[in-house]
Amino acid sequence: MPEEVIFEDERVMTRADVASYLRTVADRLDAGESLTLETGTDSVTVDVPNDVEFEVKVEREGPADGPGELGLELELEWDEGATDDSLSIR
């Protein structure tokens, strides 16, 4: 299945700034709010359902016989158009 990049941003940030950004994402996920990601004139809003596939990956890029670049990736995935079919009573 082909991948279409809808929004992307890459920049150098301090650890503290990354932690603050991730806290904002975590707070919005916890509250069930939409996430709006913005950079310059680009933006995208996503509604993350209650149940998602969560992937954590640490990888090394570079030569096998020398130092390379390490990366930590956190990824949330869900089916497009997914709805929350939770059971509730009112």
N, C-alpha and C positions, 0 to 999 in steps of 0.2 A: 504494500500500500504506500503510495507516495506521501511524502511529508511536505506540508505547506507551512512556512514560517509566517505567522500572523503578526507577531511583534517580537522584537529582539533589541536588547541593549547590552553592551559590555563596556565596563569602565573600571578604573582603579579607584578603590575606596578603602578607607581605614576599616579595621576590624570592628571598631565601635559603630561606624556608620552602617556596616553590613548588619550588625546585630540589631540596630534600631529599625532598619528596613524589614528584617525578618520578624521582629516583634510586632510591627504594624500588620504584616501579612497574617501572623498567628492570631492577633486580636480580631481581625476581620473574619478569619475562618471560624474562630470560636463563637463569634456573634452571629454567624450565618449571613454576613453581609457580602455584597459583591466586591470584587477586587478590580480597581481601575489602575492600570499600569500606564504611565506616561513618560515620554522623553521627547523634548522638543515639540514638534507638531504631531508626533505619532502617539496614539493611545489605543487601548483596548480594555473593555470591561468584560469580566467573566463571572458567572455565577457558579460557584463550586458546590456540587451536591454533597450530601452528608457522607456518602461512602465513595472513596477514591482509591485508586491504586497508588501507593506511595513507594518510591524507589530511592534508595540511598546508594551512592557509588563513589568510591575513591579510585582514581586512576592515575597512572603515570604516563606521560608522553615524552618521547625522546629516545636516545640511543640506549640499547640494552646494556652496554658496557660503561655507561657514564651517567652523570647526573642529568636529570630531565626536569620536567615540570609536573608537579602534583596538582590534582584537582579534586574538589569535593562537589558532587552534583546532588541536588535534592529535586525530585521530580514528582509532581502530582499528575495523574492521568485519569480520565473518565470518558465514558461514551458521550459523544456530542448529542445533545437533546435529552440527556439523562435527567430524570426527575426523581424527587424524593418520594418514594412510595412507602413511607413509614406508616405504621398502624397507630392510630390515635383515637381517643374518645373525647368528646366535648360535652 
